[in-house]
Amino acid sequence: MTTTATGVRGGSWLTEDVDPQTVFTPERLSEEHRLIAQTANEFIEGEVQPAIERLEQKDWALARKLVRRCGELGLLGADVPEALGGVGLDKVSAVIVGEAMGRSASFATTFGAQTGLAITPLLCFGTDEQQQKYLPGLVSGEMVGAYALSESASGSDALGARTRATPQTDGSYLLTGEKMWITNGGFADLFIVFAKVDGEHFTAFLVERSFPGVSTGKEEHKMGLHGSSTTPLILQEARVPAANVLGDIGKGHKVAFNVLNYGRFKLAAMCSGGARLAIAEAARYASDRRQFGQPLTTFGAIRHKLAEMAIRQYAVESMLYRTAGLIDSMLQCSHESSLVLASLEEFAIEASILKVAGSEMIDFVLDENVQIHGGNGFVRDYPAERHYRDARVNRIFEGTNEINRLLIPGMLAKRAVKGTLPIIAAARQLQDELLTPGFAETLADRPLEAERRTVAAMKKTALMVLGTAMQTYGANLGDQQEVLITTADIVTDVYAAESVVLRALGDGAGGSDRSVHAAAAQTFVNDAAGRVEIAARSALAGMVEGDTLRTMLAALRRIMKVTPVNTVALRRTVADAIAARKGYPFA
Ligand SMILES: Cc1cc2nc3c(=O)[nH]c(=O)nc-3n(C[C@H](O)[C@H](O)[C@H](O)COP(=O)(O)OP(=O)(O)OC[C@H]3O[C@@H](n4cnc5c(N)ncnc54)[C@H](O)[C@@H]3O)c2cc1C
């Protein structure tokens, strides 16, 4: 069984109990973390938000200037080693910066392409010469980067790319093809381009805009993110020197997919920051706006919405910081590229979970933000309308949510078969347990005890569904997309529910806030348990039938015997905290 440097493995939470003291939460941020948050938030509020109209008019000179300012403030290189011009901080710092950027979605996209999609592949796969040549410029913001994977006929099916790289006698390559939807396309200096050598070997190349044969097309007319450049990249026998092959020939998939793992994780940070901002907007509007002689915040229907927005954000934020802490504990402050790469692979399941959960959470929050604003939410005078349009693409790029959902159980099953996660043994043990007459959980008198037991029950349910799927379909599991997608939702709810409970139990969630943390955790777990039970029933009924199905459903009923809590009262506790702070009540 492979373990990471500190013994923490991606996905291991599905089969193991986790001690709250080992989990990183936003309440545990250091002084250094808080300072970087302050710098990033001041930059966004002071320099980016006032510039949004000009960015939406496609003032790319201004976009470049803002990227440069990010470099000066150390935000582009937060987690880049100092030797390469970065600040050498941890992944928690990268989350903090991502959250701040998420408060201005168009610029966040520009920033995300620069850091996640251009700097990361160079850090993980660049030779010393390539790193020395390109990283200082990218990290200082003097150079703008972009990532060119998608084509008109190959988006999700990225390896189906048609762009061709033809080797020349002098060792260089001629690249021909057209890439689509390239973020920063209008003003990037450097493109990470994926092409097939001899039409066969998928490979990454570092392509400068100034190389002969490189040009970009017109800006796309998008639903949102009008302040972010998106263009095609046209390569007409573009000559790329041999020294600009990134990674190995034929190993472009390694570059492409690992970069996306990190991009997904950072995208979730941006969703988290954007959601927090929108919750504050909704809370302020609801407290200022009066109908029937009263502020909107006095109406239960609106209080329910505000509480639910905050609770869903609490879940994503809890998973996000927990995952950042896991990656940091694996890296142990190292920036060594092979270890960084290993950490991206190790926590790929969590990255996909975060991408799906973060992008769907923010769409929910922004939809409710529009609703709380009423007619004002539908007009451009208020930011709610722009946020709503800007966020929709989060479910599409960095791998669509369907593709990411398919990856989650797919990766778990692969690790189970390889033996790196003890899923098969845990599923077998569960089967034996369920056949034992009088099987019952022992009860202890601990805080959030009922929720801990519910999370344990949800884990068992996830194992039952995943184990049954693996047993039923074996190597053909990949063809059963409906089952995989349902399993992904169950697994996501398990990670989220456990993360909120561990956070609410943590030392940081103390003082007068403890009851609000507990209320959010209890509500989330209660609702997640309901979702998991329904999803498990339909997944099992799709896989087995007759007596086997009846036995499994009986076992499921026994496992998921969860007493509902009073979520009306709990949401009121959260809503009161939102009203008191006129904003997101945690962190
Ligand atoms: C604003 C914006 C910025 C972007 N920036 C970049 C960038 O910087 N660099 C870059 O390379 N790309 C970028 N993209 C492209 C983006 O990554 C793709 O749009 C995305 O990967 C989806 O590909 P597609 O659009 O071809 O959709 P398709 O792959 O055609 O998918 C259409 C639908 O079918 C589903 N689907 C596809 N295959 C399967 C399958 N096997 N099983 C089940 N369902 C499936 C999808 O989930 C989706 O719902 C950007 C896109 C946008 C809109």
The ligand as a Tripos MOL2 file, in Angstrom:
@<TRIPOS>MOLECULE
LIG
   53    58     1     0     0
SMALL
NO_CHARGES

@<TRIPOS>ATOM
      1 C1        -15.1390   31.0170  -20.6270 C.3       1 LIG1
      2 C2        -14.3760   29.7820  -20.9660 C.ar      1 LIG1
      3 C3        -13.0060   29.7260  -20.7390 C.ar      1 LIG1
      4 C4        -12.2750   28.5880  -21.0790 C.ar      1 LIG1
      5 N1        -10.9120   28.5930  -20.9010 N.ar      1 LIG1
      6 C5        -10.1880   27.5630  -21.4010 C.ar      1 LIG1
      7 C6         -8.7480   27.6180  -21.3830 C.ar      1 LIG1
      8 O1         -8.1390   28.5810  -20.9010 O.2       1 LIG1
      9 N2         -8.0650   26.5920  -21.9510 N.ar      1 LIG1
     10 C7         -8.6910   25.5120  -22.4960 C.ar      1 LIG1
     11 O2         -8.0150   24.6280  -22.9790 O.2       1 LIG1
     12 N3        -10.0520   25.4260  -22.5170 N.ar      1 LIG1
     13 C8        -10.8070   26.4170  -21.9870 C.ar      1 LIG1
     14 N4        -12.1740   26.3570  -22.0150 N.ar      1 LIG1
     15 C9        -12.8350   25.1890  -22.6100 C.3       1 LIG1
     16 C10       -13.4740   24.2850  -21.5740 C.3       1 LIG1
     17 O3        -12.4910   23.6400  -20.8450 O.3       1 LIG1
     18 C11       -14.4180   23.3330  -22.3310 C.3       1 LIG1
     19 O4        -15.5160   24.0900  -22.7830 O.3       1 LIG1
     20 C12       -14.8760   22.1840  -21.4500 C.3       1 LIG1
     21 O5        -13.8110   21.3090  -21.1990 O.3       1 LIG1
     22 C13       -16.0230   21.3940  -22.0800 C.3       1 LIG1
     23 O6        -15.7290   21.0110  -23.3750 O.3       1 LIG1
     24 P1        -16.7860   21.3040  -24.5460 P.3       1 LIG1
     25 O7        -17.1810   22.7250  -24.4560 O.co2     1 LIG1
     26 O8        -16.2050   20.8230  -25.8190 O.co2     1 LIG1
     27 O9        -18.0530   20.4400  -24.1740 O.3       1 LIG1
     28 P2        -18.2740   18.9080  -24.5620 P.3       1 LIG1
     29 O10       -17.0950   18.1100  -24.2160 O.co2     1 LIG1
     30 O11       -18.8050   18.8180  -25.9460 O.co2     1 LIG1
     31 O12       -19.4460   18.5240  -23.5470 O.3       1 LIG1
     32 C14       -20.8250   18.8360  -23.7720 C.3       1 LIG1
     33 C15       -21.6480   18.1220  -22.7010 C.3       1 LIG1
     34 O13       -21.4750   16.6980  -22.8170 O.3       1 LIG1
     35 C16       -20.9610   16.1720  -21.6120 C.3       1 LIG1
     36 N5        -20.0140   15.1060  -21.9260 N.ar      1 LIG1
     37 C17       -18.9360   15.1580  -22.7490 C.ar      1 LIG1
     38 N6        -18.2880   13.9900  -22.7420 N.ar      1 LIG1
     39 C18       -18.9550   13.1720  -21.8940 C.ar      1 LIG1
     40 C19       -18.7660   11.8370  -21.4560 C.ar      1 LIG1
     41 N7        -17.7270   11.0720  -21.8320 N.pl3     1 LIG1
     42 N8        -19.6440   11.3320  -20.5850 N.ar      1 LIG1
     43 C20       -20.6750   12.0730  -20.1320 C.ar      1 LIG1
     44 N9        -20.9010   13.3390  -20.5040 N.ar      1 LIG1
     45 C21       -20.0460   13.8820  -21.3720 C.ar      1 LIG1
     46 C22       -20.2930   17.3420  -20.9000 C.3       1 LIG1
     47 O14       -20.2200   17.1460  -19.5250 O.3       1 LIG1
     48 C23       -21.2130   18.4880  -21.2830 C.3       1 LIG1
     49 O15       -22.3320   18.5300  -20.4470 O.3       1 LIG1
     50 C24       -12.9350   27.4730  -21.6370 C.ar      1 LIG1
     51 C25       -14.3170   27.5070  -21.8400 C.ar      1 LIG1
     52 C26       -15.0370   28.6390  -21.5240 C.ar      1 LIG1
     53 C27       -16.5100   28.6550  -21.7850 C.3       1 LIG1
@<TRIPOS>BOND
     1     1     2 1
     2     2     3 ar
     3     2    52 ar
     4     3     4 ar
     5     4     5 ar
     6     4    50 ar
     7     5     6 ar
     8     6     7 ar
     9     6    13 1
    10     7     8 2
    11     7     9 ar
    12     9    10 ar
    13    10    11 2
    14    10    12 ar
    15    12    13 ar
    16    13    14 ar
    17    14    15 1
    18    14    50 ar
    19    15    16 1
    20    16    17 1
    21    16    18 1
    22    18    19 1
    23    18    20 1
    24    20    21 1
    25    20    22 1
    26    22    23 1
    27    23    24 1
    28    24    25 2
    29    24    26 1
    30    24    27 1
    31    27    28 1
    32    28    29 2
    33    28    30 1
    34    28    31 1
    35    31    32 1
    36    32    33 1
    37    33    34 1
    38    33    48 1
    39    34    35 1
    40    35    36 1
    41    35    46 1
    42    36    37 ar
    43    36    45 ar
    44    37    38 ar
    45    38    39 ar
    46    39    40 ar
    47    39    45 ar
    48    40    41 1
    49    40    42 ar
    50    42    43 ar
    51    43    44 ar
    52    44    45 ar
    53    46    47 1
    54    46    48 1
    55    48    49 1
    56    50    51 ar
    57    51    52 ar
    58    52    53 1
@<TRIPOS>SUBSTRUCTURE
     1 LIG1         1 GROUP 0 **** ****
